[in-house]
Amino acid sequence: MARTERDVIGEVKIEDDVYYGINTYRAIENFRISGLRADSDHIESIVQIKRSAAIANFLGKKLDAEKKDLIVKASDRIISGDHHSDFMIDVYQAGAGTSYNMNANEVIANVALEMAGRKKGDYEFIHPNDHVNMSQSTNDVYPTMIRITSVKKMLKLLPELKMLQDAFTKKAGELGDIVKPGRTHLQDAAPVTLGIEMSAYAYAMQRCYDEIDHSVEYLLDLNIGGTAVGTGINTAPDYQKNVVAEISRITGIAFRPSGNLPGIMEFQSDFSRAMNSVANLALDLNKIANDIRLLYSGPGAGIHEIRIPAVQQGSSIMPGKINPSIAEAMNMICYSVLGAQTAVNYSVQAGQLELNVMMPNIDFELNRAIDIMTAGMRMFRTKLIEGLEGEEKVCRDHLSKSFGSAALLNPYLGYDNVAKIVQEALHTGRSIKELALKTGKINEEQFDKIMGSGVPKKIR
């Protein structure tokens, strides 16, 4: 069975077992691009907006109680997980997200019609635009949906980031007594401990947490109520106040009405603030993953000052090879997030006058980045960091051969004299200790004390 739906372009036949309508049908035909569609967070968010709008319109005496109740009940059914397969729009779609907003309007309307005992497409009773989209425009609904969805996803990312930070802090304590050469320019430097290196990673994660948490504040301001160009045309009395209050209630998140609806509609830089904070996390995590790959390199011909959990065989030809696969995957995630940052920032500056039509791309890249970073940090923590151990014997052996600890002699022998000792040791194979004692300026007891003082027990 099929039903006929009409718009200003013409009419189409739509299978009667689907809940979307003609606007969704045309978008499906037009945008066969990636095969990627909105996830459950997006579906839930846009339907929560529609549900809240129905209540605000009822409070403003624009929507009668029967229609309000049907839209609310239909929305609740979708929020609970039903009909998600009817949200069919590709992530690459018409500018500003019109297709996706229409998709939501049509699915809610047809679910409501069915609940009222009417046929799908009986839009004279409940119309996707006149009733479900009442007091709204894609131009305020879609960015509001991005904000709600991004906050929800950020609230999943932040706990993962905190757990990763805690894992590094725990490792800093566990590995605090393993002294090893520091390295700058990939050359021997003053000694450190594996614990000190882990504490630096924990510090970086704390800074990222603070920045991301701060960026969420910008996303709590909502566009809803601005309708077409931020002036709020066609809205019910007290609509902005009522719809934001209901969105906050149903999501459990303290969203706020924007104080400047034209401004928040034109300028999408709140999303670049959020994206850039996640990209900074990617930069730091990429550096950590690279460090771990370097410290694990070997085992016979590399640094190999740490052990990491073996998660899979590393080669189809070299038996027994265990690669740092988790760190490599983390690198790939970070590079993808940094690519998303470029896409978001270009899209944010691409608006013209009263609207930015690149919002679907902002939405896709930002929220995909948050999702993969959240999952990536969970993988990185549980499959690598929590099982990371120190190779104490290797660290001790490397320290005994390192020239970096010679810097500790500078206050006693002078920079130039120590430089000569290092060069002589390098070319003759004689030890730093032997050559330092040869100067007659320090004795063996003093030398050992100086070397032992080089690694702080606690980093401020």
C-alpha positions as CSV (number, residue, x, y, z in Angstrom):
1,M,0.0,0.0,0.0
2,A,1.2,3.5,-0.8
3,R,-0.2,7.0,0.0
4,T,0.1,10.1,-2.2
5,E,1.6,13.2,-0.7
6,R,1.9,16.6,-2.4
7,D,4.0,19.7,-2.2
8,V,4.6,22.8,-4.4
9,I,6.8,20.7,-6.7
10,G,4.3,17.9,-7.3
11,E,3.2,14.6,-5.8
12,V,4.9,11.4,-4.9
13,K,3.9,7.9,-3.8
14,I,5.2,6.9,-0.4
15,E,5.0,3.4,1.1
16,D,2.4,3.4,3.9
17,D,4.6,1.5,6.3
18,V,7.0,4.5,6.7
19,Y,6.3,7.5,8.9
20,Y,8.2,10.1,7.0
21,G,6.6,12.2,4.3
22,I,7.2,14.0,1.0
23,N,10.0,16.3,2.2
24,T,12.0,13.4,3.6
25,Y,11.3,11.4,0.5
26,R,12.8,14.1,-1.7
27,A,15.8,14.5,0.5
28,I,16.5,10.8,0.4
29,E,16.4,10.9,-3.4
30,N,18.6,14.0,-3.5
31,F,21.3,13.2,-1.0
32,R,22.6,9.7,-1.6
33,I,26.1,10.6,-0.4
34,S,27.6,9.0,2.7
35,G,25.0,6.6,4.0
36,L,25.5,8.2,7.4
37,R,22.5,9.3,9.3
38,A,21.6,11.0,12.6
39,D,22.4,8.9,15.7
40,S,20.1,8.3,18.6
41,D,21.4,11.4,20.5
42,H,20.4,13.6,17.6
43,I,17.0,12.0,17.2
44,E,16.3,12.3,20.9
45,S,17.4,16.0,20.9
46,I,15.3,17.2,18.0
47,V,12.2,15.3,19.2
48,Q,12.7,16.8,22.7
49,I,12.7,20.2,21.0
50,K,9.4,19.4,19.2
51,R,7.9,18.1,22.4
52,S,8.8,21.2,24.3
53,A,7.6,23.5,21.5
54,A,4.2,21.8,21.6
55,I,3.9,22.5,25.4
56,A,5.1,26.1,25.0
57,N,2.6,26.6,22.2
58,F,-0.2,25.2,24.3
59,L,0.8,27.5,27.2
60,G,0.8,30.4,24.7
61,K,-2.7,29.4,23.6
62,K,-1.7,28.7,20.0
63,L,-2.1,24.9,20.1
64,D,-5.1,23.2,21.4
65,A,-4.8,20.5,24.2
66,E,-5.7,17.6,21.9
67,K,-3.0,18.3,19.4
68,K,-0.5,19.1,22.1
69,D,-1.2,15.8,23.8
70,L,-0.8,13.8,20.6
71,I,2.5,15.5,19.7
72,V,3.8,15.0,23.2
73,K,2.8,11.3,23.2
74,A,4.2,10.7,19.7
75,S,7.4,12.4,20.8
76,D,7.7,10.3,23.9
77,R,7.3,7.1,21.8
78,I,10.2,8.2,19.5
79,I,12.4,9.3,22.5
80,S,11.9,5.8,24.0
81,G,13.4,4.4,20.8
82,D,10.6,3.7,18.4
83,H,10.7,4.9,14.7
84,H,14.4,5.8,14.7
85,S,14.7,4.0,11.3
86,D,12.4,6.7,9.8
87,F,15.0,9.4,10.4
88,M,16.6,8.9,6.9
89,I,18.5,12.0,6.1
90,D,22.1,11.8,5.1
91,V,24.5,13.9,7.2
92,Y,25.4,15.8,4.0
93,Q,22.1,17.4,3.2
94,A,20.4,20.7,2.3
95,G,22.0,23.8,3.9
96,A,21.0,24.7,7.5
97,G,19.4,21.3,8.2
98,T,16.0,21.9,6.6
99,S,15.7,18.3,5.4
100,Y,16.4,16.9,8.9
101,N,13.9,19.3,10.5
102,M,11.2,18.4,8.0
103,N,12.0,14.7,8.6
104,A,11.4,15.1,12.3
105,N,8.2,17.1,11.7
106,E,6.8,14.4,9.4
107,V,7.6,11.4,11.6
108,I,6.1,13.0,14.7
109,A,3.0,14.1,12.8
110,N,2.4,10.7,11.3
111,V,3.0,8.9,14.6
112,A,0.6,11.3,16.3
113,L,-2.0,10.7,13.5
114,E,-1.8,7.0,13.9
115,M,-2.2,7.3,17.7
116,A,-5.3,9.4,17.0
117,G,-6.7,6.6,14.9
118,R,-6.2,8.5,11.7
119,K,-4.3,7.6,8.5
120,K,-0.7,8.7,7.9
121,G,-0.7,11.8,5.7
122,D,-4.0,13.1,7.1
123,Y,-2.3,16.5,7.6
124,E,-5.4,18.5,7.8
125,F,-5.7,17.2,11.4
126,I,-2.1,17.4,12.4
127,H,0.3,19.0,10.0
128,P,4.1,18.6,10.1
129,N,4.7,22.4,9.6
130,D,1.6,24.0,10.9
131,H,1.4,22.1,14.2
132,V,4.6,20.1,14.9
133,N,6.8,23.0,13.6
134,M,4.6,25.7,15.2
135,S,6.6,28.8,16.4
136,Q,9.7,27.3,14.9
137,S,12.0,27.5,11.9
138,T,14.8,25.1,10.9
139,N,17.0,28.1,11.5
140,D,16.5,28.0,15.3
141,V,15.6,24.4,15.7
142,Y,18.6,22.9,14.0
143,P,21.3,24.9,15.9
144,T,19.4,24.3,19.1
145,M,19.5,20.5,18.3
146,I,23.3,20.8,17.8
147,R,23.8,22.5,21.1
148,I,21.7,20.0,23.0
149,T,23.3,17.0,21.3
150,S,26.8,18.4,21.8
151,V,26.3,19.0,25.5
152,K,24.9,15.5,26.0
153,K,28.0,14.1,24.2
154,M,30.4,16.3,26.1
155,L,28.8,15.1,29.4
156,K,29.8,11.6,28.3
157,L,33.3,12.7,27.2
158,L,34.2,14.5,30.4
159,P,34.0,11.5,32.8
160,E,36.1,9.5,30.4
161,L,38.7,12.2,30.4
162,K,38.7,12.4,34.2
163,M,39.2,8.6,34.4
164,L,42.1,8.8,32.0
165,Q,43.6,11.6,34.1
166,D,43.2,9.5,37.2
167,A,44.8,6.5,35.5
168,F,47.9,8.6,34.7
169,T,48.0,9.9,38.3
170,K,47.8,6.3,39.6
171,K,50.7,5.3,37.3
172,A,52.7,8.3,38.5
173,G,52.5,6.8,42.0
174,E,53.3,3.3,40.9
175,L,56.3,4.2,38.7
176,G,57.6,7.0,40.9
177,D,60.8,5.1,42.0
178,I,61.9,4.0,38.5
179,V,64.7,6.4,37.6
180,K,65.6,6.8,33.9
181,P,67.3,9.2,31.5
182,G,65.3,12.2,30.5
183,R,65.4,13.1,26.9
184,T,65.3,16.4,25.1
185,H,65.9,16.7,21.3
186,L,65.8,12.9,21.6
187,Q,69.2,13.2,23.3
188,D,70.3,12.3,26.8
189,A,69.0,14.9,29.3
190,A,68.8,15.1,33.1
191,P,67.3,12.1,34.8
192,V,63.6,11.8,35.6
193,T,61.4,8.9,36.7
194,L,58.7,7.1,34.8
195,G,56.4,8.5,37.5
196,I,57.3,12.1,36.6
197,E,56.5,11.4,33.0
198,M,53.1,10.0,33.9
199,S,52.4,13.0,36.2
200,A,53.0,15.3,33.3
201,Y,50.4,13.4,31.3
202,A,47.9,13.7,34.1
203,Y,48.6,17.4,34.2
204,A,47.9,17.8,30.5
205,M,44.6,15.9,30.9
206,Q,43.5,18.1,33.8
207,R,44.1,21.2,31.6
208,C,42.1,19.7,28.8
209,Y,39.3,18.8,31.2
210,D,39.1,22.4,32.4
211,E,39.0,23.8,28.9
212,I,36.4,21.4,27.6
213,D,34.2,21.9,30.7
214,H,34.4,25.7,30.1
215,S,33.5,25.4,26.4
216,V,30.2,23.6,27.4
217,E,29.1,26.8,29.1
218,Y,28.8,28.5,25.7
219,L,26.6,25.7,24.4
220,L,24.0,26.1,27.1
221,D,22.6,29.2,25.4
222,L,19.9,28.2,23.0
223,N,18.7,29.6,19.6
224,I,15.2,28.4,20.0
225,G,12.6,31.2,19.8
226,G,14.4,33.1,17.1
227,T,12.6,31.4,14.2
228,A,13.6,32.5,10.7
229,V,16.1,35.3,11.3
230,G,16.4,35.7,15.1
231,T,13.4,38.1,15.4
232,G,11.0,35.5,16.8
233,I,8.3,36.0,14.2
234,N,5.2,33.7,14.5
235,T,6.0,32.6,18.0
236,A,3.4,32.2,20.8
237,P,3.4,34.6,23.8
238,D,6.3,33.8,26.2
239,Y,7.4,31.1,23.8
240,Q,11.1,31.4,24.3
241,K,10.9,31.3,28.1
242,N,8.5,28.4,28.1
243,V,10.2,26.3,25.5
244,V,13.7,26.6,27.0
245,A,12.3,25.8,30.5
246,E,10.7,22.6,29.1
247,I,13.8,21.6,27.2
248,S,15.8,22.0,30.5
249,R,13.3,20.0,32.4
250,I,13.1,17.1,29.9
251,T,16.9,16.9,29.4
252,G,17.9,17.6,33.0
253,I,20.4,20.1,31.7
254,A,20.3,23.8,32.7
255,F,20.0,25.4,29.3
256,R,19.4,29.2,29.0
257,P,17.5,31.4,26.5
258,S,19.9,33.3,24.4
259,G,20.1,37.0,25.2
260,N,20.6,37.9,21.5
261,L,18.8,35.6,19.1
262,P,20.0,37.3,15.9
263,G,23.6,37.1,17.1
264,I,23.5,33.5,18.2
265,M,21.9,32.6,14.8
266,E,24.5,34.4,12.7
267,F,27.6,33.4,14.6
268,Q,28.3,29.7,15.2
269,S,31.7,30.2,16.9
270,D,30.3,28.6,20.1
271,F,30.8,25.4,18.2
272,S,34.3,26.2,17.2
273,R,35.1,26.9,20.8
274,A,33.9,23.4,21.7
275,M,35.6,21.8,18.7
276,N,38.9,23.6,19.4
277,S,38.9,22.4,23.0
278,V,38.4,18.8,21.9
279,A,41.1,19.3,19.2
280,N,43.5,20.5,22.0
281,L,42.8,17.3,23.8
282,A,43.6,15.5,20.6
283,L,47.0,17.3,20.3
284,D,48.0,16.3,23.8
285,L,46.8,12.7,23.5
286,N,48.6,12.4,20.2
287,K,51.8,13.5,21.9
288,I,51.2,11.0,24.7
289,A,50.5,8.1,22.3
290,N,53.7,9.0,20.4
291,D,55.7,9.0,23.6
292,I,54.4,5.6,24.6
293,R,55.2,4.2,21.1
294,L,58.7,5.6,21.5
295,L,59.3,4.4,25.1
296,Y,58.0,0.9,24.1
297,S,60.1,0.7,20.9
298,G,62.2,-2.4,20.6
299,P,62.3,-4.7,22.5
300,G,65.8,-5.6,21.4
301,A,66.9,-2.6,19.4
302,G,64.8,0.3,20.8
303,I,64.3,2.2,24.1
304,H,61.8,-0.3,25.6
305,E,61.6,1.4,29.0
306,I,58.0,0.4,29.4
307,R,55.8,-2.7,28.9
308,I,52.3,-2.4,27.6
309,P,49.6,-5.0,27.5
310,A,49.7,-7.4,24.5
311,V,46.3,-7.0,22.8
312,Q,46.9,-8.8,19.5
313,Q,49.7,-10.2,17.3
314,G,51.6,-7.5,15.5
315,S,52.7,-9.1,12.3
316,S,51.6,-11.7,9.7
317,I,55.2,-12.6,9.0
318,M,57.3,-11.9,12.1
319,P,56.2,-14.3,14.9
320,G,55.9,-13.0,18.4
321,K,55.9,-9.3,17.4
322,I,53.6,-7.2,19.6
323,N,52.9,-3.7,18.3
324,P,51.6,-0.7,20.2
325,S,48.3,-1.1,18.4
326,I,46.2,0.8,20.9
327,A,48.5,3.8,20.8
328,E,48.5,3.7,17.0
329,A,44.7,3.7,17.0
330,M,44.7,6.7,19.4
331,N,46.9,8.5,16.9
332,M,44.5,7.9,14.1
333,I,41.6,9.2,16.2
334,C,43.5,12.3,17.1
335,Y,44.3,13.0,13.4
336,S,40.7,12.6,12.5
337,V,39.6,15.0,15.3
338,L,42.2,17.5,14.0
339,G,40.7,17.2,10.5
340,A,37.2,17.8,12.1
341,Q,38.6,21.0,13.7
342,T,39.5,22.3,10.3
343,A,36.1,21.4,8.8
344,V,34.2,23.0,11.7
345,N,36.3,26.2,11.7
346,Y,35.9,26.7,7.9
347,S,32.1,26.0,8.3
348,V,31.7,28.4,11.2
349,Q,33.1,31.3,9.2
350,A,31.1,30.4,6.1
351,G,27.8,32.1,7.1
352,Q,26.3,35.0,5.2
353,L,24.2,37.7,6.8
354,E,21.5,36.3,9.0
355,L,22.3,32.6,8.7
356,N,25.0,30.0,8.5
357,V,23.9,27.3,6.1
358,M,26.8,25.0,6.9
359,M,25.3,23.9,10.2
360,P,24.9,20.2,9.2
361,N,28.6,20.0,8.5
362,I,29.4,21.7,11.9
363,D,27.1,19.2,13.6
364,F,28.5,16.1,11.9
365,E,32.2,16.9,12.4
366,L,31.9,18.3,15.9
367,N,29.7,15.5,17.3
368,R,31.6,12.7,15.5
369,A,34.8,14.1,17.0
370,I,33.4,14.1,20.5
371,D,32.1,10.5,20.0
372,I,35.4,9.0,18.7
373,M,37.4,10.8,21.3
374,T,35.2,9.5,24.1
375,A,35.4,5.9,22.8
376,G,39.1,6.4,22.1
377,M,40.0,7.5,25.6
378,R,38.1,4.5,27.0
379,M,40.1,2.2,24.8
380,F,43.4,3.9,25.6
381,R,42.8,3.8,29.3
382,T,41.5,0.3,29.7
383,K,43.6,-1.5,27.1
384,L,46.9,0.3,27.5
385,I,47.4,2.8,30.4
386,E,46.0,0.8,33.2
387,G,48.2,-2.1,32.3
388,L,51.4,-0.1,31.6
389,E,54.5,-1.2,33.6
390,G,58.0,0.0,33.8
391,E,61.1,-2.0,32.6
392,E,63.2,-1.1,35.7
393,K,66.3,-3.0,34.6
394,V,66.3,-1.3,31.2
395,C,65.8,2.1,32.8
396,R,68.7,1.5,35.2
397,D,71.0,0.3,32.4
398,H,70.1,3.3,30.2
399,L,70.7,5.7,33.1
400,S,74.2,4.2,33.7
401,K,75.1,5.0,30.1
402,S,73.4,8.4,29.9
403,F,75.4,11.6,29.6
404,G,72.4,13.7,30.7
405,S,73.1,13.3,34.4
406,A,76.4,15.1,33.9
407,A,74.4,18.3,34.1
408,L,74.2,17.8,37.9
409,L,77.9,18.5,38.1
410,N,77.6,22.0,36.6
411,P,77.4,23.8,40.0
412,Y,80.5,22.0,41.3
413,L,82.8,21.8,38.2
414,G,81.4,24.5,35.9
415,Y,79.6,24.1,32.5
416,D,82.7,24.2,30.3
417,N,84.6,21.6,32.4
418,V,81.6,19.3,32.4
419,A,81.2,19.7,28.6
420,K,84.9,18.6,28.2
421,I,84.2,15.6,30.5
422,V,81.2,14.5,28.4
423,Q,83.1,14.8,25.1
424,E,86.0,12.8,26.5
425,A,83.7,10.1,27.9
426,L,81.9,9.9,24.5
427,H,85.2,9.5,22.6
428,T,87.1,7.3,25.0
429,G,84.5,5.2,26.6
430,R,85.6,6.2,30.1
431,S,82.8,6.9,32.6
432,I,81.6,10.3,33.6
433,K,82.3,9.3,37.2
434,E,85.9,8.5,36.5
435,L,86.6,11.7,34.7
436,A,84.8,13.8,37.3
437,L,86.8,12.4,40.1
438,K,90.0,12.9,38.1
439,T,89.5,16.7,38.3
440,G,90.1,16.5,42.1
441,K,87.3,18.9,42.8
442,I,84.9,16.3,44.2
443,N,85.4,12.9,45.8
444,E,83.4,9.7,45.2
445,E,81.1,10.2,48.2
446,Q,80.3,13.7,46.9
447,F,79.8,12.4,43.3
448,D,77.3,9.7,44.5
449,K,75.4,12.3,46.6
450,I,75.2,14.7,43.6
451,M,73.9,12.0,41.3
452,G,71.3,10.9,43.9
453,S,70.0,14.4,44.3
454,G,69.1,14.8,40.6
455,V,65.6,13.4,40.7
456,P,62.9,15.1,42.8
457,K,60.7,12.8,44.8
458,K,57.7,14.9,44.2
459,I,56.8,17.4,41.4
460,R,54.9,20.5,42.4
